[in-house]
């Protein structure tokens, strides 16, 4: 249903055997596994473990549902680098259903989906892009006369694991923004009894999707996740902490308006709305379009698209975040120095007062200083 590989798989063939039959060298396979291990944050030393697991794995079935969305997530995955989308779909997994990438349409492919789910029940990976509308009986997204909620519940029932790909599948994205007229929700709001990983972003970086699939094939489980269900290997750090412009933030060098001199110098975009200090994403490391660039690298502030409800919490997109920690060391050093001097003076004064008080107490204890009441009493006597 998708363009067939020139190297057909045989029944029961492992991935290692398939690559060997294609003439792919052992060296290239080792290199591929090492690169994936690095992307997963395991380090190059984990390459042999990935290699051993992938050599023995048999081609898994993938069912990919596209619901209420713009197809941007699919477009992003099409631009993956390691492995490429061709490697992933034709050599690593069997994509048995995806209505955008399929050549066919209509009843034939719907029957094919049902057949694939039945044949691989309990073993296939379910990928979901797009939100799930819940208002008005879910009528806002229908495929083959059935609602998105009905379709995702059916597909989840036989899935071994679920990848919710993109902000829409994560929490609803733009459709769920106030006032959320369709009642859009993410996969985790509907499915409660299956392991789910949220690959966040609007859209997410394609390499994050493919690396998550390889992690599942290697270890037989989804990767460790944060409290939002995002894989920690990709979303474990803030953009702000990995940004190539971080030194300019620390130096107090900010772009104040687009295309000004500071923008041409590549200074920090915080003042023009960058949400990097509150956004967990691998953008600075993985980058986009086969690691060509990324939004901040191209001169545009981060809009926080990997964070839940970013359409509501991060807008206006060009408004500055309040109360971001840290201080610009170059622009504020005089202020900081003055504050330290004031603090030092206050400390000296406090120390002097404490010293006088201690001396008075000591003299009282040795009767060198009479009590006020006693002194008055002696004068009267």
Protein Blocks (a to p, Z undefined) as FASTA:
>chain_A
ZZcdfbdcdehiafklmmmmnopafklmmmmmmmmmmmnonojklmmmmmmmmmmpccdd
ddddddddehlmmmmmmmcfbdcfklmmmmmmccfbdfklpmbecjllmmmmmmmmmmmg
okaccddeddddfeghlpmpcgehiafklmmmmmmmmpcbdcdedjklmnopjmlpcehl
nopacfklmmmcbccdddedjdddfklmmmmmmmmmmnopacdddfkopafklmmpcfkl
mcfklmmmmnopacfbghiaklmnopafklnopaklmcccfklmnogghhlbcfklnopa
cehlmbghklmmmpcfkbccehiecjdfklmmmmmmmmmmmmmmmmmmmmmmmmmmmmmm
mmmmnopaccfklmmmmmmZZ
